[in-house]
Amino acid sequence: MPNSTVVIPEPLPPLGDVHLAAAGFLARYSGRTREAYALDLRSFFCWATARGVTVFDMTRPHIELYVRWMEEERRYAPATTARRLSTVAGFYRFAVIDGYVARSPAEYVRRPRVPEESQVLGLDRMQLGAMVAAARASGPDDAALITMLGLLGLRISEACNVDIEDMGTERGHRTLHVVGKGNKPALIPLPVPVARTLDLAAAGRDFGPLIRTRTGHRMDRNAATRIVKRLARRVGIEPKFGCHALRHAYITAALDAGVPLRDVQIAARHADPRTTTRYDRARGNLDRHANYIVAAFIAGAA
């Protein structure tokens, strides 16, 4: 028998308590959620290191100063500040559970006030239609991307992960199977124009990614974002336009078309109905404002 050499791997360096606590906290999440929380913790750890304070020696005033730094120096939006503070609070909550600290320094930190109503109106019906038309003129992959975002309300990661095998038929409906946020599966019906657009992107293929780059590889979120921004510029939409604006437009279009709020929540796959309500409030701030009704009512008396 030939001599074989057994290679014994060198032991990995031990993880510090802070990194081990962070790994334990992040292990509860997956996908984009875990990436976002990891970025939040990295920012917080860097802030602490720059000020010469170790993470497990933090006190409540330190966390208050971190919040003020985000609000006044970084000028984050209230929702961003609240989310990052929530990540830090969650990290410390599990650090207490795992025995790294006796109590959380973030327990009594003031929470930024996040407005309940969104001030973003999103795309109107004509703008969404212009995006769809521009995408169809651009090519089948661009058309399928914009269609899935704007006419099905998919998230960008969901659209990029669609495979041709995910399309099927259920009770006479053309359908699309997606795995959404939190690894929750969903079966989405495809209207006839949408199904035709996706069929054109499939181009007779039976398997593989539905939307691809020019090199034939699966389209990722970065490539998709570039396409969305390029098409938005082509139809004259503001440069800050992003992929989520199309999902936003899908939800507001459903509400404008008279779809009941509960049905829109199900279609958008919002776990919390308050999320859908925020879109409804933003949409109604102008179109259904009481000022119009009052003015017409008083005009009749005058």
N, C-alpha and C positions, 0 to 999 in steps of 0.2 A: 504494500500500500504506500502511496506517495506520502511524504511527510507533509503535514499540515500545521500551519502556525496559527495558534489561537490568539487573536488580538483582543486584549482586555481594554475596553475603553476607559479613558481617564474620567474620574468622577467630576460631575459638574460642580462649579462653585456654589456654595450654599446661598440661598436667597435671603436677603435681609428681611426683617420683620415687616417693613413698610411694603416692599414688593410682594411678599407673600400674602399680606392682607389685601393688597390691591388685586392680586390674582384670584384670591378667594371671592372677592366681591364681583369681579368681572365674569367669573365662571358661571354666574347665574344667568347670564345673557348670551345672545348670539348675534351674528350678522352685523348689520349696520348699527344696531343699538349698542352692542358691545364696543364697536369702534368709536362711537360718539362718546360713550362713558369713559373709555380709555383716554381719549383726547382731553376730556374735562379734567380727569385726574392728573394727567401729565402737566396741564397748564397750572393746576393748583400746586403740584409738587415743585415746579420750577419757580413759582412765585414764592413759596416758602424758602427754597434754597437761596434765592437771591437776597432774602432778608435774614439769612442765618438762623432760621428756626426749623427744628426738626418736626416732622409731621405729627409725631405722637406727643410732642411737647406743646402743641397748639392750645390756646385758650379761646374763650368766646370772643374777647376783643380782637384777637388775630383774625378770626373768621369775619368779624364785622369790617375790619380793614380790607380784607380780600374783596368783600362785596362792594365797598366804596371804590376800590381800585377798578373793578369791572365797570361800575357805573360812571365814574368821573374821569378816569384816565383812559380806559379802553373804550368807553362810550358804547357798551353793548346795549342792545335793546332789552327792555325789562324781561321779555320772555327768555332770552338767552341767559341773562344773569340768573333768573330763577331756576332754569334748568341746570346750570353749572353748580349752583348752590345746592340744589336737590341731589346731584351726584355726590358732592362732598359730604352732605349729611348722611346719604345712604352708605357711603364708605365708612364713616365713623360709627354708624349704627351697627354695622357688622363687625367692626373692629372691637366694639364693646362685647358683642356676642362671643367673639373668638378669643376674648381675654387680652387683647393688646393694650387697651386703655380701660380705665375704670368708668369713665362717662364721656359722652360725646360733647366736644366743645361747640358743635353746631346746633345743639338741641334748642337753645333759646335765641338763636340769631334771627333778626327780623327778616322776613321774606319780602322781596320786591313786589310791589303791587303790579300785577299784570292786568291790563284792561280786558274785560270780558268780551267786548265787541271788537272785532277786527276792523281796521280802517282800510284794508285792501279790498278794492272792488273787483279786481281781476279782469279777465277779458269779457267783453260782451259777445253777443251772438254773432255779430258781423265779423269781429276780430277772430273768433274761433273758426268761423267758416273760411276766412281768408287764410288762416294757417293750414287748414285741411287742404284747401285748393292748391296752395303753394307746395305742400308736401307731395301731393299727387303729381304735380308737374315736375318735381325734382327727381322722382324715381320710386320704385316699389318699396324699397327698404325704408326710405324716409316717410313714405305714405303710411306704411304699417306702424312705424314708431309713433307718429303724430296721432294716428287713429286710435291706437291703444291707450295713449295718454289722454287725449281730448274727448274721445267718443266712448271709451270704456272706463275711464277714470283710474287706470292702473298707475301704480307708483313706478318710478323710473327703473328700480331694481327688478320689479316684477316683469315689466315689459322686456327688459334685456334678457331675462332668464327664460322666456317662453321658447319652447321647442315645438317643432311641427307636430310631434306626437301628442302634444297637449291639446290639439284641436280634435273635436269629435262631434258626435250627434247624440242628443238625449231627448227622447219623447218628441221627436220631430223638429227639434231646435238644433242649429249649429251652435256648438259650445266651445269654450276655452277653459281649461283647467289651470289655475295658477296657485302658487303657494305664497301667501301674503305675509304681512307683518306678524311676527310671533309664530312663524311656521304654521299658520292657519290656512288650510286648503279652501279654495272657493271655486265654484262652477259658475261661469259667466256666460249668459246667452249672447250670441252674435247676430245683430241685425244683418239683413242681406247685404247692404253696401259695405259693412264692416267685414263680413266674411269674404266678400270678393276681394277686398283690399289685402287681407291676410293671405288669401290664396295666391294672389299675384306675387307677394313676397316669397311664398314657398316655392314658386317657380317649378312645380312638378316634383319637388323633392318629397321623400317620405319620412325623413328623419333629420335631426340636426337642429341647430339654432334657427329660429324664424327670421330674425333680422341680423344681417351681417354687415361688416365693413367692406370696403372695396377690395380688401385682400382676402375676403372669404371667411374671416374669423368672426366669432360671436361679437356683436356690438356690446361694448361696456358702457357704463354710465358717463364716462368722460367723453367718449365719441358721441353718445346720444346728446349730451348737453351742447356740444359744439354744433350739431345739426339743428337742434331747437333754436339756439341763438342765431344761427345763420338764417334760418327761415323767418324768424321774428324780425330781423333787420330787413329782410326782403319785403315784408308786408308793412313795414313802418312802425313796428312796436318798439317801445322803449328798450334801451340796451340792457337793463337789469333783469329783463325777462328770463325766467328759468323754467326747468321742466315741471316743477310743482305747480306753476301757474296754469298749466293745461289741465291738471287734475282739479285744481280750483275752479277752472272754467266749466269743467264737466259737471261739478256739483251745483254751481250756480245756474247753469243752463237747465238742469233737471228741475230745480226749484222754480225757475222762471216759466218752465213749461207746465207747471201745475202738479208735478209729482209730489205726493204727500211727504212730509218731513221724515216720517218713519221709514218709508220706502227708499228715500234718498240715503238715509243712514245705512240701511242694509246694502244698497248698491255700492256705496262708498266704503263699506266694511269698517265703519267707525265703531269701536268698542263702546265709546261714551257718547250718548246722544248730544251732550253739550258741545262736542266738537262740530257736529253738523249744524247745530243752532247758531254757532258763531258765523258760519257761512251765510245762513239765512238772514241774520241781523245785518251783516255787511251789505248784502244784496238789497235789503229793504230800507236802508237808511235814506235813500233818495226816491226810489220808485214808489214806495208805499208810505212815504212820510205823511204824517197827519196834516201838515201845512196845506197840502193840495186839497184834502177833503174839507178842511175848515174854510179855506178861501172860497171854494165852490158853494159851500153851505151858506156862508154869509152873503155871497153875491146874489143868491136867490132872494134873500130878505131885502137886500138893498135895491 
